[in-house]
């Protein structure tokens, strides 16, 4: 832990490794980079292990994040009894919302421009009002329902 800003360097390192494993798994799932049936103990085998370790990385990331959230919350309020729940969720929302908003915008743009691999199937599309059972609401808002 650093004396100045109270960061746990080893946890930052482990979170970074976890994020890399998660990203590699997403890349492999999307692009099928590793042939699973070649060289059982060769280079491709170890690539497969690396690319498929994202699930373990995700678990490690969540455990570390839970520890850090608990640590900072207790540091801020000194005791579980003194936690202001409203402020706690406001802080959590302020940390998560920018990244969530960014990814929703990026994915929406990719979908809107029909970029291959990023177009949602009709049954999952947010833009297909009929499949979302919200066509009535859309028509009502456009004043074409009645």
Beta strands, then each sheet from edge to edge (+ up, - down):
end
